[in-house]
Structures are given as C-alpha cells and as structure tokens.
C-alpha cells in the first residue's frame, strides 16, 4: 500500500507540473 501511495502521489505531482507548464 505504501508504494502504491507514493506512485499515486508522483502521478499527481507530474499532472500538476504539466498543467502549470501548459498555463
């Protein structure tokens, strides 16, 4: 479960970073 949480957190960070770059 811990690793899965880290993976999801990294995905959220990547998504937020991409949206910031687009904006």
PQR file of N, CA, C, O and H, with PARSE charges and radii, in Angstrom:
ATOM      1  N   UNK A   1       0.842  -1.199   0.000 -0.4000 1.5000
ATOM      2  CA  UNK A   1       0.000   0.000   0.000 -0.0000 2.0000
ATOM      3  C   UNK A   1       0.878   1.250   0.000  0.5500 1.7000
ATOM      4  O   UNK A   1       0.559   2.240  -0.658 -0.5500 1.4000
ATOM      5  N   UNK A   2       1.987   1.198   0.743 -0.4000 1.5000
ATOM      6  CA  UNK A   2       2.857   2.378   0.833 -0.0000 2.0000
ATOM      7  C   UNK A   2       3.401   2.759  -0.539  0.5500 1.7000
ATOM      8  O   UNK A   2       3.381   3.925  -0.932 -0.5500 1.4000
ATOM      9  H   UNK A   2       2.246   0.394   1.278  0.4000 1.0000
ATOM     10  N   UNK A   3       3.894   1.738  -1.266 -0.4000 1.5000
ATOM     11  CA  UNK A   3       4.474   2.018  -2.587 -0.0000 2.0000
ATOM     12  C   UNK A   3       3.401   2.563  -3.524  0.5500 1.7000
ATOM     13  O   UNK A   3       3.655   3.480  -4.305 -0.5500 1.4000
ATOM     14  H   UNK A   3       3.910   0.791  -0.947  0.4000 1.0000
ATOM     15  N   UNK A   4       2.202   1.992  -3.439 -0.4000 1.5000
ATOM     16  CA  UNK A   4       1.116   2.446  -4.309 -0.0000 2.0000
ATOM     17  C   UNK A   4       0.801   3.911  -4.033  0.5500 1.7000
ATOM     18  O   UNK A   4       0.534   4.678  -4.958 -0.5500 1.4000
ATOM     19  H   UNK A   4       1.996   1.247  -2.804  0.4000 1.0000
ATOM     20  N   UNK A   5       0.833   4.302  -2.745 -0.4000 1.5000
ATOM     21  CA  UNK A   5       0.548   5.700  -2.391 -0.0000 2.0000
ATOM     22  C   UNK A   5       1.602   6.619  -2.982  0.5500 1.7000
ATOM     23  O   UNK A   5       1.281   7.694  -3.488 -0.5500 1.4000
ATOM     24  H   UNK A   5       1.050   3.679  -1.993  0.4000 1.0000
ATOM     25  N   UNK A   6       2.863   6.197  -2.918 -0.4000 1.5000
ATOM     26  CA  UNK A   6       3.957   7.016  -3.462 -0.0000 2.0000
ATOM     27  C   UNK A   6       3.786   7.183  -4.968  0.5500 1.7000
ATOM     28  O   UNK A   6       3.980   8.274  -5.504 -0.5500 1.4000
ATOM     29  H   UNK A   6       3.123   5.324  -2.507  0.4000 1.0000
ATOM     30  N   UNK A   7       3.421   6.095  -5.648 -0.4000 1.5000
ATOM     31  CA  UNK A   7       3.231   6.167  -7.104 -0.0000 2.0000
ATOM     32  C   UNK A   7       2.112   7.142  -7.432  0.5500 1.7000
ATOM     33  O   UNK A   7       2.250   7.963  -8.338 -0.5500 1.4000
ATOM     34  H   UNK A   7       3.263   5.209  -5.213  0.4000 1.0000
ATOM     35  N   UNK A   8       0.998   7.059  -6.697 -0.4000 1.5000
ATOM     36  CA  UNK A   8      -0.126   7.968  -6.959 -0.0000 2.0000
ATOM     37  C   UNK A   8       0.290   9.404  -6.685  0.5500 1.7000
ATOM     38  O   UNK A   8      -0.069  10.309  -7.438 -0.5500 1.4000
ATOM     39  H   UNK A   8       0.886   6.392  -5.961  0.4000 1.0000
ATOM     40  N   UNK A   9       1.046   9.622  -5.607 -0.4000 1.5000
ATOM     41  CA  UNK A   9       1.495  10.982  -5.273 -0.0000 2.0000
ATOM     42  C   UNK A   9       2.376  11.521  -6.396  0.5500 1.7000
ATOM     43  O   UNK A   9       2.239  12.679  -6.790 -0.5500 1.4000
ATOM     44  H   UNK A   9       1.338   8.888  -4.995  0.4000 1.0000
ATOM     45  N   UNK A  10       3.280  10.687  -6.911 -0.4000 1.5000
ATOM     46  CA  UNK A  10       4.164  11.130  -8.000 -0.0000 2.0000
ATOM     47  C   UNK A  10       3.340  11.470  -9.235  0.5500 1.7000
ATOM     48  O   UNK A  10       3.642  12.440  -9.930 -0.5500 1.4000
ATOM     49  H   UNK A  10       3.391   9.746  -6.591  0.4000 1.0000
ATOM     50  N   UNK A  11       2.310  10.690  -9.516 -0.4000 1.5000
ATOM     51  CA  UNK A  11       1.461  10.966 -10.679 -0.0000 2.0000
ATOM     52  C   UNK A  11       0.774  12.315 -10.511  0.5500 1.7000
ATOM     53  O   UNK A  11       0.712  13.101 -11.456 -0.5500 1.4000
ATOM     54  H   UNK A  11       2.064   9.901  -8.951  0.4000 1.0000
ATOM     55  N   UNK A  12       0.254  12.589  -9.303 -0.4000 1.5000
ATOM     56  CA  UNK A  12      -0.408  13.874  -9.063 -0.0000 2.0000
ATOM     57  C   UNK A  12       0.574  15.014  -9.251  0.5500 1.7000
ATOM     58  O   UNK A  12       0.222  16.048  -9.820 -0.5500 1.4000
ATOM     59  H   UNK A  12       0.305  11.950  -8.535  0.4000 1.0000
ATOM     60  N   UNK A  13       1.806  14.841  -8.780 -0.4000 1.5000
ATOM     61  CA  UNK A  13       2.827  15.891  -8.914 -0.0000 2.0000
ATOM     62  C   UNK A  13       3.123  16.126 -10.392  0.5500 1.7000
ATOM     63  O   UNK A  13       3.234  17.271 -10.830 -0.5500 1.4000
ATOM     64  H   UNK A  13       2.092  14.002  -8.318  0.4000 1.0000
ATOM     65  N   UNK A  14       3.250  15.046 -11.158 -0.4000 1.5000
ATOM     66  CA  UNK A  14       3.541  15.195 -12.595 -0.0000 2.0000
ATOM     67  C   UNK A  14       2.385  15.904 -13.291  0.5500 1.7000
ATOM     68  O   UNK A  14       2.608  16.780 -14.127 -0.5500 1.4000
ATOM     69  H   UNK A  14       3.159  14.116 -10.802  0.4000 1.0000
ATOM     70  N   UNK A  15       1.159  15.534 -12.955 -0.4000 1.5000
ATOM     71  CA  UNK A  15      -0.015  16.154 -13.586 -0.0000 2.0000
ATOM     72  C   UNK A  15      -0.055  17.644 -13.259  0.5500 1.7000
ATOM     73  O   UNK A  15      -0.279  18.462 -14.151 -0.5500 1.4000
ATOM     74  H   UNK A  15       0.978  14.823 -12.276  0.4000 1.0000
ATOM     75  N   UNK A  16       0.158  18.007 -12.001 -0.4000 1.5000
ATOM     76  CA  UNK A  16       0.122  19.419 -11.609 -0.0000 2.0000
ATOM     77  C   UNK A  16       1.249  20.174 -12.288  0.5500 1.7000
ATOM     78  O   UNK A  16       1.066  21.320 -12.700 -0.5500 1.4000
ATOM     79  H   UNK A  16       0.340  17.342 -11.276  0.4000 1.0000
ATOM     80  N   UNK A  17       2.420  19.543 -12.411 -0.4000 1.5000
ATOM     81  CA  UNK A  17       3.560  20.204 -13.059 -0.0000 2.0000
ATOM     82  C   UNK A  17       3.249  20.437 -14.538  0.5500 1.7000
ATOM     83  O   UNK A  17       3.542  21.508 -15.070 -0.5500 1.4000
ATOM     84  H   UNK A  17       2.568  18.612 -12.077  0.4000 1.0000
ATOM     85  N   UNK A  18       2.659  19.445 -15.201 -0.4000 1.5000
ATOM     86  CA  UNK A  18       2.341  19.593 -16.621 -0.0000 2.0000
ATOM     87  C   UNK A  18       1.305  20.689 -16.814  0.5500 1.7000
ATOM     88  O   UNK A  18       1.430  21.487 -17.743 -0.5500 1.4000
ATOM     89  H   UNK A  18       2.421  18.575 -14.769  0.4000 1.0000
ATOM     90  N   UNK A  19       0.288  20.751 -15.963 -0.4000 1.5000
ATOM     91  CA  UNK A  19      -0.747  21.778 -16.098 -0.0000 2.0000
ATOM     92  C   UNK A  19      -0.143  23.163 -15.880  0.5500 1.7000
ATOM     93  O   UNK A  19      -0.549  24.125 -16.532 -0.5500 1.4000
ATOM     94  H   UNK A  19       0.187  20.103 -15.208  0.4000 1.0000
ATOM     95  N   UNK A  20       0.835  23.271 -14.960 -0.4000 1.5000
ATOM     96  CA  UNK A  20       1.484  24.561 -14.728 -0.0000 2.0000
ATOM     97  C   UNK A  20       2.291  24.961 -15.958  0.5500 1.7000
ATOM     98  O   UNK A  20       2.307  26.134 -16.334 -0.5500 1.4000
ATOM     99  H   UNK A  20       1.166  22.489 -14.431  0.4000 1.0000
ATOM    100  N   UNK A  21       2.968  23.987 -16.593 -0.4000 1.5000
ATOM    101  CA  UNK A  21       3.773  24.292 -17.788 -0.0000 2.0000
ATOM    102  C   UNK A  21       2.841  24.735 -18.919  0.5500 1.7000
ATOM    103  O   UNK A  21       3.156  25.673 -19.652 -0.5500 1.4000
ATOM    104  H   UNK A  21       2.956  23.035 -16.287  0.4000 1.0000
ATOM    105  N   UNK A  22       1.697  24.064 -19.060 -0.4000 1.5000
ATOM    106  CA  UNK A  22       0.755  24.411 -20.130 -0.0000 2.0000
ATOM    107  C   UNK A  22       0.252  25.834 -19.918  0.5500 1.7000
ATOM    108  O   UNK A  22       0.156  26.619 -20.861 -0.5500 1.4000
ATOM    109  H   UNK A  22       1.442  23.302 -18.465  0.4000 1.0000
ATOM    110  N   UNK A  23      -0.070  26.159 -18.655 -0.4000 1.5000
ATOM    111  CA  UNK A  23      -0.563  27.508 -18.363 -0.0000 2.0000
ATOM    112  C   UNK A  23       0.586  28.490 -18.450  0.5500 1.7000
ATOM    113  O   UNK A  23       0.392  29.687 -18.239 -0.5500 1.4000
ATOM    114  H   UNK A  23       0.008  25.522 -17.889  0.4000 1.0000
TER
END
